[in-house]
């Protein structure tokens, strides 16, 4: 019997098992061969797929961001940034109260966003955006938010108080590549529709080819919506609000920007950023 007679048909005694039995292959070797042919899929032409998100709990809120009340504020008590910081530091529920200047906020953004060419017009646009100063602080417990809001309500310079969360992907990946969606129609190469499966597969394949990429994950729209609901359970979300995002884990995080630059601007890519 030749190798061409190996079959996965429905015979009562499959010919491949009779062929293997006649050769008395060790069971471990036989099982491995079948796994490669059936489970692995590579010899059958099945392309590799992105990994699902890591099996890890969603992070809990660990801080707050406080907007500053402008001098002409109508819904809050006007005050200086220094007054707002002093008021926030009186709250025992908060830790590490820090004033983030507009320049610092802008720097954090353009340090994370990746453009195809350094010093491009796109990067210059990010650098030119104006960001208002705000206060960042640690929160001892997520359930302390209401107490903080009651304590600081109406205090000079204090505007809105919002929860902040650690990035779920921090420590799990170094590059995020968002695929096009209607809500991202003004980004990258996006039109007014979702990226196609072929576009996503092409970006995934390109990421896998980059030096230092160890694994690529797919955050699909249902996962992104669950993460948003975890962060803001009081809001209503629809699946159409979210896009797919590919996340790359690197052996060498120093190569993250080069990896992101290889895919930004490709068809179907809305934007790329560094995960920090």
C-alpha positions as CSV (number, residue, x, y, z in Angstrom):
1,X,0.0,0.0,0.0
2,X,1.3,3.4,-0.9
3,X,1.1,6.7,1.0
4,X,-1.5,7.9,-1.5
5,X,-4.0,5.4,0.0
6,X,-4.1,7.2,3.4
7,X,-7.7,8.2,3.8
8,X,-10.0,10.0,6.3
9,X,-13.1,8.3,4.9
10,X,-15.8,6.5,6.8
11,X,-14.7,2.9,6.3
12,X,-15.3,0.6,9.2
13,X,-11.6,0.1,9.4
14,X,-9.9,3.2,8.1
15,X,-7.1,2.4,5.7
16,X,-4.7,4.8,7.4
17,X,-5.0,2.9,10.7
18,X,-4.5,-0.5,9.1
19,X,-1.5,1.0,7.3
20,X,-0.1,2.3,10.6
21,X,-0.8,-0.9,12.4
22,X,1.0,-2.9,9.8
23,X,4.1,-0.9,10.4
24,X,3.7,-1.1,14.2
25,X,4.3,2.7,14.8
26,X,4.6,3.7,18.4
27,X,1.3,5.3,19.6
28,X,3.0,8.6,20.5
29,X,4.4,9.0,17.0
30,X,1.1,8.1,15.4
31,X,-0.8,10.5,17.6
32,X,1.6,13.3,16.8
33,X,1.3,12.7,13.0
34,X,-2.5,12.8,13.2
35,X,-2.4,16.0,15.2
36,X,-0.3,17.7,12.6
37,X,-2.5,16.6,9.8
38,X,-5.9,17.3,11.5
39,X,-5.4,19.7,14.4
40,X,-2.5,21.8,13.2
41,X,-4.0,22.4,9.8
42,X,-0.8,23.7,8.3
43,X,-0.3,20.7,5.9
44,X,-3.9,21.1,4.9
45,X,-3.4,24.7,3.9
46,X,-5.2,26.4,6.8
47,X,-3.7,29.8,7.5
48,X,-2.7,30.7,11.1
49,X,-5.0,32.9,13.1
50,X,-4.4,35.6,15.7
51,X,-4.6,34.4,19.3
52,X,-7.6,35.3,21.4
53,X,-7.0,37.8,24.2
54,X,-5.1,36.4,27.2
55,X,-7.3,34.8,29.8
56,X,-6.9,37.4,32.5
57,X,-9.3,39.4,34.6
58,X,-10.3,42.9,33.6
59,X,-8.3,45.5,35.7
60,X,-10.1,47.5,38.3
61,X,-10.2,51.3,38.4
62,X,-7.2,52.6,40.2
63,X,-7.4,56.4,39.9
64,X,-9.3,59.5,38.9
65,X,-8.9,62.3,36.4
66,X,-10.2,65.7,37.5
67,X,-10.9,68.4,35.0
68,X,-10.2,71.9,36.0
69,X,-13.0,74.5,36.3
70,X,-12.3,77.4,33.9
71,X,-12.2,80.9,35.2
72,X,-15.6,81.5,33.5
73,X,-17.1,78.2,34.6
74,X,-20.9,78.2,35.1
75,X,-21.4,74.7,36.4
76,X,-18.4,74.7,38.8
77,X,-16.6,77.0,41.2
78,X,-13.8,78.8,39.3
79,X,-10.3,78.6,40.8
80,X,-6.7,78.2,39.9
81,X,-5.0,74.9,39.1
82,X,-3.0,75.3,42.4
83,X,-6.3,75.7,44.4
84,X,-7.7,72.6,42.7
85,X,-4.6,70.5,43.5
86,X,-4.7,71.7,47.2
87,X,-8.4,70.7,47.5
88,X,-7.7,67.3,45.9
89,X,-4.9,66.6,48.3
90,X,-7.3,67.1,51.2
91,X,-9.2,64.0,50.2
92,X,-8.0,61.0,52.2
93,X,-9.3,58.6,49.5
94,X,-6.8,60.0,46.9
95,X,-3.1,59.3,46.6
96,X,-0.3,60.9,44.5
97,X,-2.3,63.9,43.4
98,X,-0.5,65.5,40.4
99,X,-1.2,68.4,38.1
100,X,-0.7,67.3,34.4
101,X,0.0,70.3,32.3
102,X,-1.3,70.7,28.8
103,X,2.2,70.2,27.4
104,X,2.6,67.0,29.3
105,X,-0.8,65.7,28.1
106,X,0.2,66.4,24.5
107,X,3.6,64.8,24.9
108,X,2.0,61.6,26.3
109,X,-0.3,61.4,23.2
110,X,2.3,61.9,20.5
111,X,4.8,59.6,22.3
112,X,2.2,56.8,22.0
113,X,0.7,57.4,18.6
114,X,2.8,56.0,15.7
115,X,3.0,57.7,12.3
116,X,4.4,56.1,9.2
117,X,7.2,58.7,8.9
118,X,8.8,60.6,11.8
119,X,8.4,64.3,11.6
120,X,5.5,63.9,9.1
121,X,2.7,66.3,8.7
122,X,0.5,63.9,10.6
123,X,2.8,63.8,13.6
124,X,3.1,67.7,13.4
125,X,-0.7,67.8,13.7
126,X,-0.7,65.7,16.9
127,X,2.0,67.9,18.3
128,X,0.0,71.0,17.6
129,X,-3.2,69.9,19.4
130,X,-4.0,71.8,22.5
131,X,-4.8,69.9,25.7
132,X,-6.2,71.4,28.8
133,X,-4.4,70.7,32.1
134,X,-6.0,68.3,34.5
135,X,-5.3,66.5,37.8
136,X,-4.4,62.8,38.0
137,X,-4.6,60.9,41.3
138,X,-4.6,57.4,42.6
139,X,-7.8,56.0,44.2
140,X,-7.4,53.8,47.3
141,X,-10.5,51.8,46.4
142,X,-12.8,52.0,43.3
143,X,-15.9,52.3,45.6
144,X,-14.4,55.5,47.1
145,X,-15.3,57.5,44.0
146,X,-18.7,58.7,45.3
147,X,-17.0,59.9,48.6
148,X,-14.4,61.8,46.6
149,X,-17.1,63.5,44.5
150,X,-19.1,64.5,47.5
151,X,-16.0,65.8,49.3
152,X,-14.8,67.9,46.3
153,X,-18.1,69.1,44.9
154,X,-18.2,72.8,44.6
155,X,-14.6,73.3,45.7
156,X,-12.6,76.0,43.8
157,X,-11.1,74.8,40.5
158,X,-12.7,71.3,40.6
159,X,-14.6,70.2,37.5
160,X,-15.6,66.7,36.6
161,X,-14.2,63.7,38.4
162,X,-13.8,60.6,36.3
163,X,-12.5,57.1,37.0
164,X,-9.4,55.9,35.2
165,X,-8.3,52.2,34.6
166,X,-5.1,50.5,33.8
167,X,-4.9,49.4,30.2
168,X,-5.9,45.7,30.0
169,X,-3.1,45.1,27.5
170,X,-0.3,46.7,29.5
171,X,2.3,44.0,30.0
172,X,0.6,41.7,27.5
173,X,1.4,43.5,24.3
174,X,3.5,46.4,23.1
175,X,1.8,47.5,19.9
176,X,-1.9,48.1,19.2
177,X,-3.2,48.3,15.6
178,X,-6.9,49.4,15.3
179,X,-8.7,48.3,12.1
180,X,-11.1,50.6,10.4
181,X,-14.7,51.0,11.6
182,X,-17.4,53.6,10.7
183,X,-16.6,55.6,13.9
184,X,-12.9,55.9,12.7
185,X,-13.8,57.1,9.2
186,X,-11.5,60.1,9.5
187,X,-8.5,58.0,10.5
188,X,-5.7,56.4,8.4
189,X,-6.9,54.8,5.2
190,X,-10.5,54.3,6.5
191,X,-13.6,55.0,4.5
192,X,-17.0,54.7,6.2
193,X,-17.1,50.9,6.6
194,X,-15.3,48.2,8.6
195,X,-12.0,46.8,7.5
196,X,-12.5,43.6,5.5
197,X,-11.4,40.2,6.7
198,X,-8.8,40.1,3.9
199,X,-7.4,43.5,5.1
200,X,-7.2,42.3,8.7
201,X,-5.5,39.0,7.6
202,X,-2.9,41.0,5.5
203,X,-2.1,43.2,8.5
204,X,-1.9,40.2,10.8
205,X,0.5,38.4,8.4
206,X,2.7,41.6,8.1
207,X,2.9,41.8,11.9
208,X,4.0,38.2,12.2
209,X,6.8,38.9,9.7
210,X,8.3,41.7,11.8
211,X,11.5,41.2,13.7
212,X,10.8,40.5,17.4
213,X,7.1,39.8,17.2
214,X,6.4,36.7,19.3
215,X,2.6,36.6,19.2
216,X,-0.4,38.6,17.7
217,X,-3.7,38.8,19.5
218,X,-7.1,39.8,18.2
219,X,-9.4,42.0,20.3
220,X,-12.7,41.5,18.4
221,X,-15.7,43.8,18.7
222,X,-17.5,41.6,21.4
223,X,-14.4,41.6,23.6
224,X,-14.0,45.4,23.2
225,X,-17.6,45.9,24.1
226,X,-17.3,43.8,27.3
227,X,-14.2,45.7,28.3
228,X,-16.1,49.0,27.8
229,X,-19.1,47.7,29.8
230,X,-16.7,46.7,32.6
231,X,-15.3,50.3,32.7
232,X,-18.6,52.1,32.4
233,X,-21.5,49.8,33.4
234,X,-23.9,52.8,33.6
235,X,-23.6,53.4,29.8
236,X,-25.3,51.5,27.0
237,X,-23.1,50.3,24.2
238,X,-23.8,48.7,20.8
239,X,-21.5,46.3,19.0
240,X,-21.3,48.7,16.0
241,X,-19.5,51.3,18.1
242,X,-16.3,49.2,18.3
243,X,-13.5,48.2,15.9
244,X,-11.2,45.1,15.8
245,X,-7.7,45.7,17.1
246,X,-4.6,43.6,16.7
247,X,-2.1,43.5,19.5
248,X,1.5,42.4,19.1
249,X,3.6,41.0,21.9
250,X,7.3,41.5,21.3
251,X,10.4,39.7,22.6
252,X,12.2,43.1,22.5
253,X,9.9,46.0,23.4
254,X,12.5,48.4,22.0
255,X,11.4,47.3,18.5
256,X,7.7,48.3,19.1
257,X,7.8,51.6,17.2
258,X,9.4,50.0,14.2
259,X,6.8,47.2,14.2
260,X,4.0,49.7,14.4
261,X,5.4,51.8,11.5
262,X,5.5,48.8,9.3
263,X,1.7,48.5,9.3
264,X,0.4,52.0,9.9
265,X,-1.1,53.4,6.7
266,X,-1.9,50.0,5.3
267,X,-5.3,49.4,3.8
268,X,-7.8,48.9,6.6
269,X,-5.6,50.3,9.4
270,X,-7.1,53.3,11.3
271,X,-4.2,53.9,13.6
272,X,-1.4,52.3,15.5
273,X,-0.1,53.1,19.0
274,X,2.4,51.9,21.6
275,X,0.9,50.1,24.6
276,X,2.4,51.6,27.8
